[in-house]
Amino acid sequence: MVSKDMAFYRIVGTRGQQLRRAAAGTVRVGSSFTATREKTTTAAPSSSISSSSEPTLGSGGHGRTLQQKFYENRILDRYTAQEPKKVTLRQLVLFGRQLTADKLVASANYVRSELPVRLAHRISDFQFLPYIAGTNPHLRTVYDLYWRAFDEFRKFPAVKTLDDNRRFCDNMKKNLLEHSQVIPQLGMGVSECADLVAADEIDRFMNQMLISRISRRTLAEQHIALSEQFDNDLRAHLGLQASEGFAQMRQAPKGFATQRIGIVRADCCAAQIVHECAHHVAGIYEDAHHLPPGTAPHVVVEGHTDATFMCIPAHFSYIVHELLKNAMAHVVRRFAASLDADAVAVGADASGPVFPPIRVTICSSHSDIVVRVSDQGGGIGPDALPYIWSFTHPLKAKRLHNFHAVRRMEARAGEADTVSPLVSFGFGLPMSRVYARYWGGSVSVHSLPGHGVDAYIQLPRLGNVVENISARRAHASSPE
């Protein structure tokens, strides 16, 4: 039986390639996602959104006509025809220096025009998933969130004043909060589709979704940080109290500028972040295993401990945090059962620490920084090693079900402290590699059977590598 949505291809005369995809089960305009966008119906747009005569995309429920569906995808196609305007960390840093009101407004309009382009490409990815994936309520929730955000940002009027910019930042903050449920929803959706969709297709889809998500949040959070820092400096310059509103800050005095670089650090110390992450990870494992303070595996930092590099600390912290969590989990699991109870009680005996240390070696060259995390946790079994980067291996799919215990996740170090570290999501290692790849780096793992694991982080030092994001949908023949 031919569905009404598939018949739509014949009605509007779409391209033969799309028709063949529809017959194979990967549909575009008539996909399950476009057929179920009724959940994107929202209240009337706020005053910060222009009152366009265009209908809100995705609104109208099951009663929407085929012409409305076609109109919506014509709008989407206008944005997917555009390539993202990629940036480097160095550009973000240089832009924040001598930040004026005019530059802040220009930044707002760049982000305002860029977000719907990046969202449109990921919405298109959803529409090319096999039809069965569109029936999954978790994936559909993410799809609806993306449509609503796309519609809001494309309609947001041009930013012309500081007040306009504050309204734009408020809109982005609202969207960032709403989209903090995206990772748990994707995780649950993928776990439920693992037996229904080809594993390589789901993995490509997830990698595209996550790296694009990082890119959008980077632009939004960078601009919000610049705006808040600019307003704080302007308030101090005008001698205003923190409790006073923005009535006296509608315009910046002529010549006023500030030196801010937002969420980027030009001189991030790798060793400092490793120490901070090690302290936090040790604490959560001591709590989880009821170990006395100070008895968790010690993290030894060596090598170029004074090395600095340009990065977004939250990104690097997440990678280090996840690698240390994995290392500490395996070391504790391997050695805890054979420990003498009295030795655990005192934390260390005369011969040394209870657990073998985890060694973190930092090496820096002119262009790169490399961090190695070495543990003695026994290594990764040969049956699991080939699938550590996958989201859809049966073992990983079961772990992704644990996202039912988490409502929100932003992929930041230490944010899931309410969930025991003994609960695995099967997500941290693949997500760490996505973070590294976003800025042209890598994460790799080498298992030494019967001994432990060496995990490597490689990142550019100078911040001169453009975002590693792909506008086009990944095909089966494309590299991951």
N, C-alpha and C positions, 0 to 999 in steps of 0.2 A: 504494500500500500504506500502511495506517495503522500507524504505529509503536506499540509498546507504551506509550511515554510519552504520545503523543497520545491513545491510547485511554483513558488514565488520566483525561482530562478527562470522558469520558463516564461512567466508573465513579463518580467522586466528585461529579459534577454541578456542576462549576464554573460561574461566571457566563458568560453568553452572550458578553460582550465578550472574555473570555479565550479562549473557544473560537474566536472569529473570528480572534484574533491567532494562535492555534495553527495554524489553517488557512492563514494568510498567511505562516507561517514564523517569527513572533516569539512564542515560547511562554513560559509562566510556570513552573508547577510541573513540567511535563514537558519542560522545555527541555534542550538538550544539556548545559548546565552542571549541572543537577540530576541528570542521568543519569550524570554522570562525576565525582561527588564522592568517588570511592574514594580519591583521593590525599590527602584530608584526614585519613585515619586516622592517629592519633598514638599515642605511648606514653601510659601511664596518667598522668593529670594529677598535677602535683607537689602537695606538701602545702599549697601556698599556695592551691590551688583546692579548693573544697568538693567533697566526694564526693557529688554529687547522684545521685539514682536515675534522672535523665533520661539517655538515651543521648547520646553526643557527636554533635553535628550533623555530617552528612556522612560518618559512619563506616559501615562495613559493606560497601562495594564493590558489585559488580553484584548481590549476593544480597539487597540491601535490598528490603523489600517496598514495595508502593505505599502501605500505611498508614504506613510509616516516612517515606517522602518527604512524604506529606501532613502528618504530625506536624511535620517539620522546617520546612515552610513556614508552618504555623500558628504556630510559635514566632517565625519571622521576621516574620510579619505583626503580631504584638503589638508589635514594635519599630518597624516602618515606620509604624505608626499614630501614633507619637509624633513631635512636632516637635523638632528640635534646640534646645537652650537656648543661644542665641547670646550672645556676650560682645563687649565693646569692649576696645581696648588700655587705655583709661583705667581700666576695671574691673579689669583684670589688675594694673595698677600700684597702684591704691588698695588692692587686697586684700593685696598684699605688705607694705604698711606696717603696722607693729605686728603682725607675724606671730607668732602663738602656736601652741602645739601643737594646740589645739582648732581653730583656723582651718586649719592644715595638714591635719588629719584631714578637715575639711569639704571642703577642696579635693580631696583624694583621692577622696572619695565622689562628688563632682560629676563628676570625670573618669571614675571607674569606671562610673557610670550613663550618661554621655554617649557614650563611645566605642562601645558596642554599638549605640546608636541610629544614629549616623552611619555605622557600618559596614553596618548592615542596609539602609539606603537604597541604598548603592552595590552591595550584593549583589543587590538587586532590579533595579538597572539592568542588571547582567549577564544576569539571567534574561529580560529583555525584548529583548535583542539578537536579531537573526535567528539562526535555528538553526545556520546554517553557521558562525557565529563561535564557537560552542561547541566546535567540533572543533579549534580552533587551540590548540596546546599551551601557547603563551606566555600567552594570555588565560586559559586554564584554570588555569595556575599562579597567577596573581594571584587568581582567583576562589577557589581552594583556600586561599590565604593569608588572604584576608578571612574565609572561613567559620571557619577555625581560630581567628583572633583574636577574631571575634565570639563564638564558643563559650566561649573562655577568659574574656573580660571579663564576659560576662553571668553566669558562674558564680562569679566571684571574690567571696569573702565580704565583707561590709561591713567597712570599715577602722575600727578602734576605738582603736588605740594607735599609737605611733610605730614599734614593731616591725612592726605590720601594714602601715604605710605604706612601710617600707623594702622589705618583700617585694613590695608592689604596684609600687614603682618598679623593682625588679629585673625584674618581669614585663614592664613597659612597655619597659625597655631591650632586653630580648630580642626583643620584637616589633618595635621600631624597627630593630634590626639585621636581622631576617628580612625586613622590608618594604623594605629598601634596594635590593632587586632588582626592586621593582615597576615603576619607571620604565623600565629596560631591557626588561623583559618586556612592558610595555604597548607600548613603541615597536616591538619586533619583531612583536608580535601585530597591531598596526594596519597595519604595512607589508605583512604577508602577507594582510590582509583588504581592502586598499585597492580591489581589483578585484571584490570579492565583496559588499560592503556599501555602501549609499549614502553618499557623502562627507559630506553634512550630518549624517547620523545618527552616523557615527564621530566627527566633530568635536564634536558635542554631548556624546557619551559621554565623550570624552577630557577636555573642559573640566570636566564634572561630576566625573570621577574625580580629576583633579589638584587642583581647588580643595577638594574634600572631603579629599583626602590632606593638603593644607597645614593644614586646620583641625584634623585629628586630631593631626598632629605638633605643632602649636602648643600644644594643650592638654597633650599628654603631655610635651613638652620643657619647657614652662613649669612644670608641677608637679614634674618631676624636678629642675629648677634650683632652685626654691624649697626643695625637700626637702634637697638637698645643701648649699645655703647655710645653711639652718636648722641642720642637723647640724654643720656647721663652726663656726658661731657658738656652738652649745651646747657643743661640745667645748672651745672656747676659754674659755667661761664657767666650765666645770667644771675647767679646768686639765689636761685630758687630752692625751696625746701623740697624734700622727696615727696611730701604729702600733697604738694601743689600739682594741679592738673597741667594740661598742655595748652591752656588758653594763651599763655604768654610765650609759647614756643611754636607758634604757627610758622614763623620764619626765622632762619638763622641770621645773625648779624653779618653784614658784608665782610668777606674775608675770613669768616670763622671756618676752621678746619680742625680735624682731630686725627690722631695716629692710631688706627685700629686694624686688626687683621681677623676679627671674627673668631671662628672656631679652629682656625689653623694655627699651628705653632711652627715658627721658622727655625727654632733651635731646640727641638724636642730631644730630651735626653733618654735614650733607650734604656739605660740601666735603671734610671729612676722609675720608669713605668714598670719594668720587670720586678723591682723590689716592691712596689705598691701592689701589683697583682699577686705576687707570692705571699705577701702578708695576708691579703684577703682570702686567697684560696686556702691557705693553711688554717685560718680561723674556721671556715665553713666545714672543712673535713674533720677538724678536731671536734666541732659540735656534732657532726653527723655520726662519728664513731665513738663519741664520749671519751675522747682522749684528753688528758690534762693539757693545759696551755703550754705551748712550746715543744710538743712531742711530735707534731706532724713532720713529714720529710722536709729537711732543710734545703733551701734553694741557694746554691752557690753561683754567684754572678762573676764571670771572669772575662778576660780579653780586653777589648777596647771599651772600658767601662765609662770613659768620658766622651764617647762618640755621640754626636747630635745629628739630627736630620730633620727635614721639613715634612710634616705630616699633620693629619688630624688625630690628636691623641686618642679620641674615643674609638677610632678605627683600629689603631695599633693595639690599644689596651684590650679590645675584644679578642684579637688573635692570640696575644700572649696569655690572656686569662684562660682561654679555652685549651690551649696546649698544656698549660700548667695543671689545669683541672684533670685532663686526661692522664698526664704523667703521675700526678699525685694519687689518682684513683687506682692506677695499676700497681704502684709501689705499695700502697697501703693494703690492697687486696692480696698481693703476693706474700708480704712479710708479716702481716698482723697475726695470722693464725699460728705462726711458729714462734711468736715472741713470748718471752717469759713474763708472766703477769706482773711480777715485782718490778721488772725493768720498765714496763709501760707506766707503772704507777709513779716512778721517780723521773721518768722522761729520758734518762740516759744513765748508763752505768759507767764504771771507770774506763771501760774500753772504748767508749765513744757513743755516738747517737744511736737511737733505736732503729731508725730506718736509714737505708743508704741515701745519700743526698741526690737531689736533682740538679744537674749542672747546666747553666745557661751561659753560652759563650757568644760574645758579641764581636763581630768583625766589621770593620768599616774601610771602604775604599773611597776614591774620589767621587764615584758615581753611585755606589750602592751601599746598603747596610744589610748584613746577614746575621741572623740570630739562630743559634742552634739550641734546642732543648733536649737534653739527654737524660733518660731515666733508666732504672734497672728493674722495671716492672714485669719483665718476662717476655716482652714482645707481643706482636699481634698475630693471632693464629692464621695459618695459610688459607683457611676457609673464609675468613672475614676480610683479610687484607685487600683483595681485589674490589671490595664494595664499600670501602670507607668513604669514598666521595659521592656515593650514590644516595638518592633520596627514596629509591623505590625497591631496593632489595628487600625480600620478605622480613628479614630481621630489622632493617631500618624502618619499614612500614609499621611494624608493631610498636617500635619506640615512638614514632610520630604520633601514635594514638595518645601518648602522654600529654599532648598539647591540650587535651580536654581539661586538664587541671590548671591551665594558664589562660587567662582572658586576654592579656595584652603582653606584647614583647616587642622591644625596639632593637634587639640584637646589640645590647650594650653590656659591658663587663659588670657582673655582679647583680644584674637586675632581677634574676630569678631566685633571690635568696629565700623567698617564701616556699620554694620547692626544694626538697632535699637533693643534694648533689648526687645521691645514690640513684635518683630517678634520671634516666638517660632519655634524651629526645632524639638522638641520632642526627642532630642538626648542627652542632657546634663546629665540627671539623669542616664540613662542606661550606658553611657560612664563612669560616675564617678564610678559606681559599678565595671565596667571592670578594671579600674585603680586600685581600691582597691584589687580586687581579684587577680590581677597579682602578687602582693607581699604577698598573703596569708591573706588579710584583708577583710573587708566587708563594705557595705553601706546599711543602713536600714532606713525605713521611717515609722513613726507611726502618724496617723492622729487623732486629737482630734476634732470631729465634732463640728462646731460652735465656736471653739476657735482658733486652729492653728495646727502646725505640729512640731513634734520633729524628726529631722534627725540625725542619728548616723554614725560616721566614726570610724571604729576600724582598727588599723594597728599594726603589730609587731614593737617593738621598737629597737630590737638589730640587725636587718638585717641578721638574720641567717635562713630565710625561703627561699627555692629555688623558682624560677619562677614557677608560676602556669600556665603552658602551656601544652596543650595536643597535642601529635603528631598525634594521630589517629582521624579519623572523628567521630564526635558525632553521635550516633545512637538514635533512638527515645526512647529507653528504658533507655538511660543514663541520669543522672542528668544534669541539665543545667550548 
